Each structure stands twice: as structure tokens, then as C-alpha cells.
Amino acid sequence: MILIGVGLSIMMIAIGFLIFALIPKIGPNPWIGLRFGYTFINEDLWKEIQRYYGKLMIASSTVLLALSLWLNELVPFLICFILATIVPIIPAWMRSVKQAEELGFRKSEKEQGEIKKVTMPQISWLYVILPFILLIFMLITSFYYYDKLPDVVVSHFDFSGNPNGWMSKSDLTIFHIGLAAAFSIASPLFIVLAKKYPMLFYKGNLSLKNGDVLRIECMAMTVAVGVLVISYLYIINYNTSQKIGIQTFLLAVGMIVSVLFLWMIIRIYSVRKHREKK
């Protein structure tokens, strides 16, 4: 467990460095980086918030790394991991609002202009239903196979398909189902927040339709749940029959990610065409 904790912490630190150094150069986009509505207003604000958020991510992940050296239980570490990921978002959001106000936005009723009129269109509940269907499938699979798994299971593999990580079956189940549940809850939470705080998903100067940023975020959560389901199924299969190789697993993950992203693109395109007809 310590090895997994250290590995995840180092990965988060690396992500923080990438956000700090690389994302500001890429510029505003709906795919990577900290994507609040205000960060899309102009490129200078985007760079400012990404660098600030990158620093916060590095700091929180460094604390997580220190904690992972003595947190030998999965559940406490998973809670700390989620907090280390989410907590830096709050001050970054507050800073983005403050910086936007300094640039002249939201100063008064008359000066708000387009920002004042921002509203979110109706979002299909398919974005909510699909990740929960995948989560329910994972729960049924876990219920059926749990007693068939050994107490300690192979949980990680190298690129050749050789086992190089182990954990208890209870930790394995909690880790996958816990993360899948968190990602599944995120989509309806995003939709609720978008209605109350539409600037969270404002498109800014991006060449998108209003609401596309929210759709992309919801679909990204669906992709994350899909990858977790495939990962969990592969681990269960390996520990019960050992018939599926790592190459087949990677192919399956690639296929599900490709299909879901294709669905994202088609969905956004069809919604946009529907609006143009209106």
C-alpha cells in the first residue's frame, strides 16, 4: 500500500508541474487544465490561474507523499488523495473570480454585458445515466466474484503483463468502486452547479457553443468510469482464470475510450446542428 501511495503521490506532483509549466503555453481549451468559466475570458487570466493551480497541486501532492509513507490503509489514503486533488481547486476558483473582477468583469449590472446573461442550456440526462449504469454493472460484478477472489490479489502489471503489485481484495474493491462512484456523482453535481453558477462552465472566448464545456466535463467523467470498469474486470479475470493478457486489456481500454470519445464528438455535433436548425 505504501508503494501505491508513493507512486500516486509522485504522479500527482508530476501533473502539478505539467499544469504549472505546460498548460499555460497551450492556451485556453476545454480539454486539459483547470477549466473554469472565468479562465476562458482571456489568455492572460488562463496563464495566471494555471500557474497558481499548478503550485497548489505540487504543494498538496507533496503533503500527500509525506502522508503516504505512514498511511498503510487504503481508505484513509484514498480520502487524503481525493482531498489533495479537490482542495486546491477552491482557492484557484476564488482567485479566478478575483482576477476577472480586476479585469473589469462583474463590476456593475451595466458592465456585466454578456457575462450577466450567461445561462446553461438543458443538458441530456444521458450524461448522468450512463456512468451510473457502468457503476451498477461494476457492483453486480463485484458481488458475484468477490468470494471467488483470493484474499490477496494481483492488482498491477508491467507492460509485459507480469504482476508487479498486490493488495487485498477488499482494498481492490473499495478503490475501484469508490473512485467510480465519485466520478459518477460528479456529472449530476456539475449539472446542478451549472444551473446555479453558470460561470463555472462559461465558454468564454472558446469557439464552442454555450454548454459544450459542461458536456465535455460530464463525458470525461463517463470515460473515467468506463476505464475503471475495464480495469476492474481485467484484474478479476486475471485473479480467477488468468486467461486474458495485458495486450487484450490495453486493446479493450483503447476501444472503450475511443468509442466514448467518438460518442462525445457526435453528441456535441448533433446538439449544435439541432440548435442551428432552430
C-alpha positions in Angstrom: 0.0 0.0 0.0 2.9 2.4 0.8 4.3 1.7 -2.7 1.0 2.5 -4.3 0.6 5.7 -2.2 4.1 6.9 -3.1 3.6 6.2 -6.8 0.2 8.1 -6.9 1.7 11.0 -5.0 4.7 11.3 -7.3 2.3 11.1 -10.3 0.2 14.0 -8.8 3.4 16.1 -8.3 4.3 15.5 -11.9 0.8 16.5 -13.0 1.2 19.7 -10.9 4.5 20.5 -12.7 2.9 19.9 -16.1 -0.1 22.2 -15.2 2.4 24.9 -14.0 4.8 24.7 -16.9 3.0 23.3 -19.9 -0.7 24.1 -19.7 -0.3 27.9 -19.8 1.6 27.6 -23.1 -1.2 25.5 -24.6 -3.7 28.3 -24.0 -7.4 28.2 -23.2 -9.1 24.9 -24.2 -12.0 22.7 -22.9 -9.9 19.5 -22.6 -7.0 20.0 -20.2 -6.0 22.3 -17.4 -8.2 24.0 -14.8 -11.2 24.9 -16.9 -13.4 27.4 -15.1 -15.6 29.8 -17.0 -13.6 32.8 -15.9 -10.3 31.2 -17.1 -11.6 31.3 -20.7 -12.1 35.1 -20.7 -8.6 35.8 -22.0 -5.2 34.1 -22.3 -3.5 36.1 -19.6 -6.1 35.0 -17.0 -5.8 31.4 -18.2 -2.0 31.5 -17.7 -2.3 33.1 -14.3 -4.8 30.6 -12.9 -3.0 27.5 -14.4 0.3 28.5 -12.8 -1.4 29.2 -9.5 -3.3 25.9 -9.6 -0.1 24.0 -10.6 1.7 25.4 -7.5 -1.2 24.3 -5.2 -1.2 20.8 -6.8 2.5 20.4 -6.2 2.1 21.5 -2.5 -0.9 19.3 -1.8 0.7 16.3 -3.5 3.9 16.8 -1.6 1.8 16.6 1.6 0.1 13.5 0.3 3.5 12.0 -0.4 4.6 12.5 3.2 1.3 11.0 4.5 1.6 8.0 2.2 4.8 7.0 3.9 2.8 6.0 7.1 -0.8 5.6 5.8 -0.8 1.8 5.3 -4.6 1.5 4.9 -6.4 2.2 1.6 -9.4 4.0 2.8 -7.6 6.8 4.8 -5.2 7.2 1.9 -8.0 7.4 -0.7 -9.7 10.1 1.4 -6.4 12.1 1.5 -5.9 11.5 -2.2 -9.3 12.9 -3.1 -8.8 15.9 -0.7 -5.4 16.6 -2.2 -7.0 16.7 -5.7 -10.1 18.7 -4.8 -8.9 21.2 -2.1 -6.5 23.2 -4.5 -9.5 23.8 -6.8 -11.3 26.0 -4.3 -8.6 28.8 -3.9 -7.9 28.6 -7.6 -11.6 29.3 -8.3 -11.7 32.2 -5.9 -8.5 33.7 -7.5 -10.1 33.4 -10.9 -13.1 35.3 -9.8 -11.0 38.0 -8.2 -8.8 38.3 -11.2 -11.8 38.5 -13.5 -13.2 41.4 -11.4 -9.9 43.2 -11.6 -10.1 42.9 -15.4 -13.4 44.7 -15.3 -16.0 41.8 -15.2 -18.9 41.8 -12.8 -18.2 45.4 -11.6 -21.8 46.5 -12.1 -25.1 45.5 -13.6 -24.4 47.6 -16.7 -20.8 46.4 -17.2 -21.5 42.7 -16.9 -22.8 42.5 -20.5 -22.6 39.0 -21.9 -21.4 37.6 -18.6 -24.6 38.8 -16.9 -26.7 36.9 -19.5 -24.8 33.6 -19.2 -27.2 30.6 -18.8 -26.7 26.9 -19.3 -28.9 25.1 -21.8 -30.7 21.9 -20.9 -28.2 19.0 -20.7 -29.3 15.5 -21.6 -29.6 13.2 -18.5 -27.9 10.5 -20.6 -24.6 12.1 -19.2 -25.9 11.1 -15.8 -27.4 7.8 -16.5 -24.6 6.2 -18.4 -21.9 6.4 -15.7 -24.4 5.0 -13.1 -25.2 2.1 -15.4 -21.5 1.3 -15.6 -21.2 1.7 -11.8 -24.2 -0.7 -11.2 -22.5 -3.2 -13.6 -19.3 -3.0 -11.5 -21.3 -3.5 -8.3 -23.0 -6.6 -9.6 -19.7 -8.0 -10.9 -18.1 -7.4 -7.5 -20.9 -9.1 -5.7 -20.7 -12.1 -7.9 -16.9 -12.6 -8.0 -15.8 -11.3 -4.5 -15.9 -14.7 -2.8 -14.1 -16.3 -5.8 -11.1 -14.0 -5.4 -8.1 -14.9 -3.2 -7.6 -12.7 -0.1 -4.6 -11.1 -1.7 -4.9 -10.3 -5.4 -2.6 -9.2 -8.2 -3.5 -5.5 -8.8 -0.9 -4.1 -11.1 1.1 -5.3 -14.1 4.1 -4.1 -16.1 3.9 -3.5 -19.8 4.8 -7.2 -20.5 1.8 -8.3 -18.4 3.9 -9.6 -15.5 2.4 -8.9 -12.0 4.3 -6.3 -10.0 1.7 -5.1 -7.4 -0.6 -6.8 -4.9 -3.4 -5.7 -2.5 -6.2 -7.3 -0.5 -9.4 -8.0 -2.4 -11.3 -5.6 -0.1 -8.9 -2.8 -0.8 -9.1 -3.5 -4.5 -12.9 -3.4 -4.5 -13.1 -0.2 -2.3 -10.5 1.5 -4.5 -12.3 0.9 -7.9 -15.9 1.2 -6.7 -15.1 4.3 -4.6 -13.5 6.1 -7.5 -16.2 5.0 -9.9 -18.9 6.3 -7.5 -17.1 9.6 -7.2 -16.8 10.1 -10.9 -20.5 9.0 -11.4 -21.7 11.6 -8.8 -19.6 14.3 -10.5 -21.8 14.5 -13.6 -25.2 15.3 -11.8 -23.2 17.6 -9.5 -21.8 19.5 -12.4 -25.3 19.9 -13.9 -26.8 21.2 -10.7 -23.9 23.6 -10.2 -24.1 24.8 -13.8 -27.7 25.9 -13.2 -26.9 27.8 -10.1 -23.4 29.1 -11.1 -23.4 29.1 -14.9 -20.0 30.9 -15.0 -18.4 27.7 -13.8 -18.8 26.3 -17.3 -18.9 29.5 -19.3 -17.3 29.1 -22.8 -15.5 32.5 -22.7 -13.6 33.1 -25.9 -13.6 29.5 -27.0 -15.1 28.7 -30.3 -17.8 26.5 -28.8 -21.5 26.7 -28.1 -22.6 27.6 -24.6 -23.0 24.3 -22.7 -20.3 22.4 -24.6 -17.8 22.8 -21.8 -20.3 21.3 -19.4 -20.9 18.4 -21.8 -17.2 17.7 -22.2 -16.7 17.6 -18.4 -19.7 15.2 -18.0 -18.5 13.0 -20.8 -14.9 12.9 -19.3 -16.4 11.5 -16.1 -18.2 8.8 -18.1 -14.9 7.9 -19.8 -13.2 7.7 -16.4 -15.9 5.3 -15.0 -15.6 3.2 -18.2 -11.8 2.8 -17.8 -12.2 1.9 -14.1 -14.8 -0.8 -15.0 -12.5 -2.3 -17.7 -9.5 -2.2 -15.2 -11.6 -3.9 -12.5 -12.8 -6.6 -14.9 -9.3 -7.4 -16.1 -8.0 -7.7 -12.6 -10.8 -10.0 -11.6 -10.3 -12.1 -14.7 -6.6 -12.5 -14.1 -7.0 -13.5 -10.5 -9.8 -16.0 -11.2 -8.7 -17.6 -14.6 -5.6 -15.8 -15.9 -6.8 -16.1 -19.5 -6.7 -12.5 -20.7 -3.3 -11.0 -21.4 -2.2 -7.4 -20.9 -2.3 -6.7 -24.6 -6.0 -7.7 -24.8 -6.7 -5.4 -21.8 -4.9 -2.4 -23.3 -6.8 -3.0 -26.5 -10.1 -3.1 -24.6 -9.3 0.1 -22.8 -8.3 1.8 -26.0 -11.6 0.7 -27.7 -13.9 1.8 -24.9 -12.1 5.2 -24.6 -12.2 5.6 -28.4 -15.9 4.7 -28.5 -16.8 7.1 -25.7 -14.8 10.0 -27.2 -16.5 9.3 -30.5 -19.8 9.4 -28.8 -18.8 12.8 -27.2 -17.9 14.3 -30.6 -21.1 13.0 -32.2 -23.2 14.2 -29.3 -21.8 17.7 -29.3 -22.1 17.9 -33.1 -25.7 16.8 -33.1 -26.7 19.2 -30.4 -25.0 22.0 -32.3 -26.8 21.1 -35.5 -30.1 20.9 -33.7 -29.6 24.5 -32.4 -28.6 25.8 -35.8 -31.9 24.4 -37.2 -33.8 26.3 -34.5 
